[in-house]
């Protein structure tokens, strides 16, 4: 009987947590969006990204 109560309590707890999570407001978008895609050539992979907000440029090396 105690095991049945524990399982029932756990089930109600999971349902309550899921209901609260569903009721939370969704985060707003960041305002950033993809404008273009560029293929970066060369061998290997890129290592560093640097964003210049003032010049609106992304540097990849």
MILUMLUM-673737 format. One record per residue: x, z, y of N, C-alpha, C, O, CB in turn; residue in one letter. Coordinates in pm, 1 decimal. Glycine has a CB too. Layout:
<atoms>
{{X; Z; Y}; {X; Z; Y}; {X; Z; Y}; {X; Z; Y}; {X; Z; Y}; 'A'}
...
</atoms>
This chain:
<atoms>
{{83.0; 0.0; -119.5}; {0.0; 0.0; 0.0}; {87.2; 0.0; 125.6}; {56.9; -69.2; 222.8}; {-94.3; 121.5; 0.0}; 'X'}
{{195.6; 77.9; 123.2}; {283.8; 83.7; 239.8}; {354.6; -49.8; 259.8}; {378.5; -91.8; 373.0}; {387.0; 197.1; 224.2}; 'X'}
{{388.1; -116.5; 148.8}; {453.1; -247.0; 158.4}; {357.7; -349.4; 220.1}; {398.9; -432.3; 301.3}; {500.4; -294.6; 19.1}; 'X'}
{{231.1; -343.2; 181.4}; {130.2; -434.3; 235.4}; {114.3; -413.5; 386.4}; {102.1; -510.0; 461.9}; {-5.2; -413.4; 163.8}; 'X'}
{{114.4; -288.1; 429.3}; {103.7; -257.7; 573.0}; {224.1; -308.7; 649.9}; {209.7; -361.7; 760.1}; {88.8; -107.1; 594.9}; 'X'}
{{343.1; -293.1; 592.9}; {465.3; -338.9; 659.3}; {464.2; -490.8; 675.3}; {502.9; -542.3; 780.2}; {589.8; -294.6; 580.0}; 'X'}
{{420.6; -562.0; 572.5}; {413.2; -708.5; 579.6}; {309.0; -749.9; 682.6}; {331.8; -843.6; 759.1}; {379.1; -769.1; 440.9}; 'X'}
{{195.7; -681.8; 685.4}; {91.0; -713.4; 782.7}; {138.8; -686.5; 925.0}; {113.6; -766.5; 1015.1}; {-35.8; -632.0; 753.3}; 'X'}
{{207.1; -575.2; 945.7}; {259.8; -541.8; 1078.1}; {362.8; -645.4; 1122.1}; {361.8; -688.5; 1237.4}; {322.6; -401.0; 1077.6}; 'X'}
{{451.1; -685.4; 1031.9}; {552.0; -785.9; 1063.6}; {486.0; -918.8; 1099.8}; {528.4; -985.2; 1194.3}; {648.5; -804.7; 945.3}; 'X'}
{{384.2; -957.3; 1026.6}; {311.4; -1080.9; 1056.7}; {245.9; -1076.1; 1193.6}; {251.9; -1173.5; 1268.6}; {206.2; -1107.2; 950.6}; 'X'}
{{183.3; -963.8; 1227.1}; {119.6; -950.3; 1358.8}; {224.1; -951.7; 1469.2}; {200.7; -1007.5; 1576.5}; {36.7; -820.6; 1366.1}; 'X'}
{{339.0; -890.7; 1443.6}; {447.2; -889.6; 1542.0}; {498.5; -1031.2; 1567.6}; {519.9; -1069.0; 1682.8}; {562.3; -799.1; 1494.4}; 'X'}
{{518.2; -1109.1; 1462.8}; {565.3; -1247.4; 1477.8}; {463.6; -1329.7; 1555.7}; {501.6; -1406.7; 1644.0}; {591.5; -1311.6; 1339.7}; 'X'}
{{336.7; -1315.2; 1524.8}; {231.8; -1388.8; 1596.3}; {230.4; -1349.5; 1743.6}; {214.9; -1435.9; 1829.8}; {93.5; -1362.6; 1532.7}; 'X'}
{{246.0; -1221.4; 1774.0}; {246.3; -1175.4; 1913.3}; {366.3; -1231.2; 1988.9}; {352.4; -1273.7; 2103.6}; {247.3; -1021.9; 1919.4}; 'X'}
{{483.5; -1231.7; 1926.4}; {603.2; -1285.3; 1992.2}; {587.1; -1434.4; 2018.0}; {622.2; -1482.0; 2126.0}; {729.0; -1259.4; 1906.6}; 'X'}
{{534.9; -1508.7; 1921.7}; {513.7; -1652.8; 1940.1}; {410.4; -1680.5; 2049.1}; {425.7; -1775.2; 2126.4}; {469.0; -1717.2; 1808.4}; 'X'}
{{306.2; -1599.2; 2055.7}; {205.0; -1617.1; 2159.9}; {263.8; -1590.6; 2298.0}; {233.6; -1663.0; 2392.9}; {85.3; -1524.4; 2135.0}; 'X'}
{{346.7; -1488.6; 2310.3}; {410.3; -1459.4; 2439.3}; {509.0; -1569.1; 2478.0}; {517.2; -1606.6; 2595.0}; {482.0; -1323.7; 2434.2}; 'X'}
{{583.0; -1620.2; 2382.0}; {678.7; -1727.2; 2410.6}; {606.3; -1853.8; 2455.8}; {655.1; -1924.9; 2543.6}; {765.2; -1756.9; 2286.8}; 'X'}
{{490.9; -1882.3; 2397.0}; {414.7; -2001.0; 2435.6}; {354.2; -1985.4; 2574.5}; {330.8; -2084.8; 2643.1}; {304.5; -2028.8; 2333.7}; 'X'}
{{328.7; -1862.1; 2616.5}; {266.3; -1837.8; 2746.2}; {366.2; -1839.0; 2861.2}; {325.5; -1845.2; 2977.3}; {194.0; -1706.0; 2744.0}; 'X'}
{{496.0; -1833.3; 2831.8}; {596.4; -1833.5; 2938.2}; {597.1; -1967.3; 3010.4}; {576.2; -2071.4; 2948.0}; {736.2; -1803.1; 2881.3}; 'X'}
{{620.8; -1966.0; 3141.5}; {624.4; -2092.7; 3215.0}; {746.2; -2175.1; 3175.0}; {852.9; -2120.8; 3146.6}; {625.4; -2067.2; 3366.7}; 'X'}
{{728.9; -2304.1; 3173.4}; {838.0; -2395.8; 3140.4}; {932.4; -2405.4; 3259.3}; {886.8; -2405.3; 3373.6}; {783.5; -2536.3; 3101.6}; 'X'}
{{1063.3; -2413.9; 3234.9}; {1157.4; -2430.5; 3346.6}; {1139.6; -2567.8; 3411.2}; {1113.8; -2667.3; 3343.5}; {1303.5; -2412.7; 3298.0}; 'X'}
{{1153.9; -2570.7; 3542.1}; {1140.6; -2696.9; 3613.6}; {1263.1; -2783.1; 3588.6}; {1369.2; -2733.2; 3551.1}; {1121.2; -2673.0; 3764.4}; 'X'}
{{1247.2; -2912.8; 3609.8}; {1358.4; -3004.8; 3592.2}; {1466.8; -2979.3; 3695.4}; {1440.3; -2922.8; 3801.6}; {1310.3; -3148.8; 3601.0}; 'X'}
{{1588.0; -3020.7; 3664.4}; {1700.8; -2995.6; 3753.5}; {1705.3; -3094.3; 3869.6}; {1773.8; -3069.9; 3968.9}; {1830.8; -3001.8; 3675.8}; 'X'}
{{1633.3; -3205.1; 3858.1}; {1637.8; -3306.5; 3962.6}; {1740.5; -3414.0; 3934.0}; {1742.7; -3517.0; 4001.3}; {1667.2; -3242.7; 4095.3}; 'X'}
{{1826.2; -3391.6; 3834.5}; {1925.1; -3491.8; 3795.9}; {1862.3; -3587.9; 3696.1}; {1780.0; -3548.6; 3613.5}; {2051.8; -3425.1; 3735.8}; 'X'}
{{1901.6; -3712.2; 3704.7}; {1854.5; -3809.7; 3607.9}; {1959.8; -3918.4; 3588.4}; {2044.6; -3940.3; 3674.9}; {1720.5; -3871.0; 3653.1}; 'X'}
{{1953.6; -3984.6; 3476.2}; {2049.4; -4088.2; 3441.8}; {2015.0; -4215.8; 3517.4}; {1902.9; -4265.8; 3507.9}; {2051.3; -4113.4; 3289.4}; 'X'}
{{2111.2; -4268.3; 3592.3}; {2089.4; -4392.1; 3667.0}; {2151.8; -4512.0; 3596.2}; {2090.1; -4618.0; 3586.2}; {2146.7; -4379.5; 3808.0}; 'X'}
{{2274.0; -4494.7; 3547.3}; {2344.1; -4603.2; 3479.0}; {2431.0; -4545.0; 3369.0}; {2468.7; -4427.9; 3373.0}; {2429.6; -4685.8; 3578.2}; 'X'}
{{2462.1; -4628.1; 3271.1}; {2557.3; -4591.9; 3166.6}; {2676.9; -4683.9; 3179.1}; {2662.2; -4804.1; 3201.3}; {2493.3; -4601.5; 3024.2}; 'X'}
{{2795.4; -4626.6; 3164.8}; {2919.4; -4704.0; 3169.2}; {2995.5; -4681.2; 3039.3}; {3003.5; -4569.0; 2989.3}; {3006.8; -4664.4; 3292.8}; 'X'}
{{3050.6; -4787.9; 2986.3}; {3134.2; -4778.6; 2867.5}; {3277.1; -4750.6; 2912.2}; {3335.2; -4829.7; 2986.5}; {3126.3; -4909.1; 2781.7}; 'X'}
{{3334.1; -4639.3; 2867.7}; {3471.1; -4603.7; 2902.6}; {3561.2; -4657.9; 2792.4}; {3548.7; -4619.2; 2676.2}; {3488.4; -4447.9; 2920.0}; 'X'}
{{3651.6; -4747.0; 2829.4}; {3739.4; -4809.4; 2730.9}; {3861.7; -4725.9; 2701.3}; {3876.7; -4614.0; 2750.5}; {3781.9; -4945.1; 2778.1}; 'X'}
{{3948.6; -4782.4; 2620.0}; {4073.7; -4715.1; 2587.0}; {4068.2; -4648.6; 2451.4}; {3962.8; -4638.7; 2388.6}; {4107.3; -4613.0; 2692.1}; 'X'}
{{4183.6; -4603.7; 2408.1}; {4193.4; -4535.5; 2279.6}; {4170.6; -4386.0; 2298.4}; {4201.8; -4330.5; 2403.7}; {4330.7; -4561.7; 2213.9}; 'X'}
{{4117.5; -4323.1; 2198.1}; {4097.0; -4178.6; 2204.6}; {3969.5; -4141.2; 2277.7}; {3874.9; -4219.4; 2287.2}; {4214.6; -4112.8; 2271.6}; 'X'}
{{3970.1; -4020.4; 2328.5}; {3851.6; -3964.9; 2393.5}; {3886.1; -3917.6; 2534.0}; {4003.4; -3907.2; 2569.8}; {3793.1; -3848.8; 2310.6}; 'X'}
{{3783.3; -3889.0; 2613.2}; {3806.4; -3832.5; 2746.0}; {3828.0; -3682.5; 2730.8}; {3777.6; -3620.1; 2637.4}; {3686.6; -3862.8; 2842.8}; 'X'}
{{3904.1; -3625.6; 2824.5}; {3937.6; -3483.6; 2816.7}; {3874.7; -3400.5; 2927.6}; {3829.7; -3288.4; 2904.0}; {4086.2; -3466.7; 2820.7}; 'X'}
{{3871.6; -3455.9; 3048.8}; {3828.5; -3376.4; 3163.8}; {3723.5; -3451.3; 3244.8}; {3729.5; -3573.5; 3258.3}; {3948.5; -3340.8; 3252.7}; 'X'}
{{3628.1; -3377.3; 3298.1}; {3528.6; -3429.6; 3391.8}; {3541.1; -3351.5; 3521.1}; {3554.0; -3229.1; 3518.4}; {3383.2; -3419.8; 3333.6}; 'X'}
{{3537.7; -3420.0; 3633.3}; {3543.3; -3354.6; 3764.7}; {3438.6; -3420.0; 3853.3}; {3438.9; -3541.9; 3870.3}; {3686.8; -3365.2; 3829.2}; 'X'}
{{3349.5; -3340.3; 3909.7}; {3243.6; -3390.8; 3996.7}; {3279.3; -3365.2; 4141.9}; {3310.4; -3252.4; 4179.9}; {3108.3; -3325.7; 3962.2}; 'X'}
{{3274.8; -3470.5; 4223.4}; {3295.6; -3460.1; 4367.9}; {3158.6; -3476.3; 4432.9}; {3110.7; -3588.3; 4450.9}; {3399.0; -3568.8; 4421.2}; 'X'}
{{3096.0; -3364.6; 4467.9}; {2959.4; -3367.6; 4521.4}; {2951.2; -3437.5; 4655.6}; {2855.3; -3510.1; 4681.9}; {2905.7; -3227.3; 4534.7}; 'X'}
{{3049.5; -3417.0; 4740.2}; {3045.7; -3477.3; 4873.6}; {3054.1; -3629.4; 4866.1}; {2979.9; -3699.3; 4935.1}; {3159.8; -3422.9; 4959.8}; 'X'}
{{3144.4; -3680.8; 4782.4}; {3160.3; -3825.7; 4769.1}; {3065.3; -3883.3; 4664.3}; {3056.0; -4005.0; 4648.2}; {3304.7; -3859.7; 4732.8}; 'X'}
{{2994.1; -3794.0; 4592.3}; {2900.3; -3835.2; 4488.5}; {2969.6; -3919.4; 4381.6}; {2923.8; -4028.0; 4346.2}; {2784.4; -3913.5; 4550.0}; 'X'}
{{3082.2; -3866.0; 4330.6}; {3159.6; -3936.4; 4229.0}; {3188.5; -3843.6; 4111.8}; {3199.3; -3721.9; 4126.9}; {3291.0; -3990.9; 4288.5}; 'X'}
{{3200.5; -3904.4; 3995.8}; {3238.9; -3833.6; 3874.6}; {3370.4; -3892.2; 3827.2}; {3380.5; -4012.4; 3802.6}; {3128.7; -3843.8; 3763.9}; 'X'}
{{3471.8; -3806.6; 3814.4}; {3603.7; -3850.4; 3769.4}; {3620.6; -3812.3; 3622.4}; {3595.6; -3698.1; 3583.9}; {3717.0; -3787.5; 3856.9}; 'X'}
{{3662.9; -3907.7; 3541.4}; {3683.4; -3887.6; 3398.4}; {3827.8; -3920.4; 3366.0}; {3876.7; -4026.7; 3404.1}; {3585.9; -3974.9; 3313.8}; 'X'}
{{3897.6; -3830.7; 3296.0}; {4036.1; -3861.3; 3256.0}; {4058.5; -3820.1; 3112.0}; {4168.3; -3837.3; 3059.2}; {4138.1; -3790.0; 3348.3}; 'X'}
</atoms>
